[in-house]
Amino acid sequence: MRALFLHTAGSVLARMPDSTASTKSQSRRPGYGAGLRAVAPLLPAVLAFGVSFGVLADAAGFGATASIVMSLTTFAGSAQFAIVSVLGAGGTVAAAIVAAVLLNARYGPMALSAASVFRGGRLRRLLEAQLLVDESWALAQRDGEFDRRVMIGAGLGLYVGWSAGTAIGVFAGDSIGDPAALGLDAAFPALFLALLAPLLRNRDALAAALLGAGIAIALTPITPAGIPVVAATAACLVGLRRPAAQPSRSAEESRA
Amino acid sequence: MNAAWTAVLVVGVATIALKAAGPVLAGGRELPLGSARVVNLLAPALLAALVATQAFASDEALALDERGAGLMAAAAAILLRAPLVVVLLVAAVTAAGLRLIA
């Protein structure tokens, strides 16, 4: 446990701006195991939310097989909760599908941001991409680059935890209590903040983060759930405002 | 086919396609420099949006609740360079403690 502790600390949080230049030349790259170790602290929360999804899906009349197949194929918590809550409240299947697809639309730009590191044939890339969820994508941000093997290792841990939790919830019922009462829902924004912090090493990244958060907050009350995060991707366009490697031009611009 | 299986099938196929589109169509290719700079900023923009919505959004409304307090406590732990597992525990314990009192 102590080793895990130190590893997670070292790999995720202690990588502050000092280690910028060394990534490319490092011979020892973090691997699948590093992804599994990085995701380990999250697994109790993921398992607990999987259980509560199983319980809710069962209560909404989903049936055991459909609930578990959904966790195995869709593998995206917020969209799955949206589907069972819409259908459970008597909504139409079309409304449930639209809500879930909007919630998952963020995976388009997320996967695109990581696209260049995927290897092999199309089928292999398609299958590996399925392990991309918020947490595995976020944990794979290493030194400003996306580490495919960390994403796969972390994604496998999340996949097993989420699917096993769903099965436990469906068959064993509400045995572990409400995840919210344990504060587990508060762990997820904390995770994303912890993974965001080391990325904020230059002004463009800071501007993109502030603008992204601002867009998401501003749109939350006025758009369907899912849209705010997708719209926040527009914040990456701050990268267009000036070429970072040409200080002479930005000096001209700032004078104007 | 009932409503549950229709949703499982349609959302499953849509999600698989959303995740696979970038890596299948643009995988293994270096992006041109200009678009690389933009794509590299997707990570901070999306992470910040996830922080904002997971801490302060409740369905389609803004909410300042125990998750926000947990996030503030986590931010302090991050500034103190606490290990990730400690950051997560600080956030969860803060939110759970406040809910216990309320």
Interface residues (C-beta under 8 A of the other chain):
Chain A: L4 F5 L6 T8 A9 V12 L13 A14 A38 P41 L42 A45 G61 F62 G63 A66 V69 M70 T73 T74 F75 A76 A79 I83 L87 V93 A96 I97 A100 V101 N104 A105 R106 Y107 G108 P109 M110 A111 L112 S113 A114 A115 S116 F118 R119 G120 R122 R125 L126 E128 A129 Q130 L132 D134 A138 Q141 G144 F146 A180 A181 L182 G183 L184 D185 A186 A187 F188 P189 A190 L191 F192 L193 A194 L195 L196 A197 L199 L200 D204 A205 L206 A208 A209 L210 L211 G212 A213 I215 A216 I217 T220 P221 T223 P224 A225 P228 V229 A232 T233 A234 A235 C236 L237 V238 G239 L240 P243 A244
Chain B: A3 A4 W5 T6 A7 V8 V10 V11 G12 A14 T15 I16 L18 K19 A20 A21 G22 P23 V24 L25 A26 G27 G28 R29 E30 L31 G34 R37 V38 V39 N40 L41 L42 A43 P44 A45 L46 L47 A48 A49 L50 V51 A52 T53 Q54 A55 F56 A57 D59 E60 A61 L62 E66 R67 A69 G70 L71 A74 A75 I78 R81 A82 P83 L84 V85 V87 L88 V90 A91 A92 V93 T94 A95 A96 G97 R99
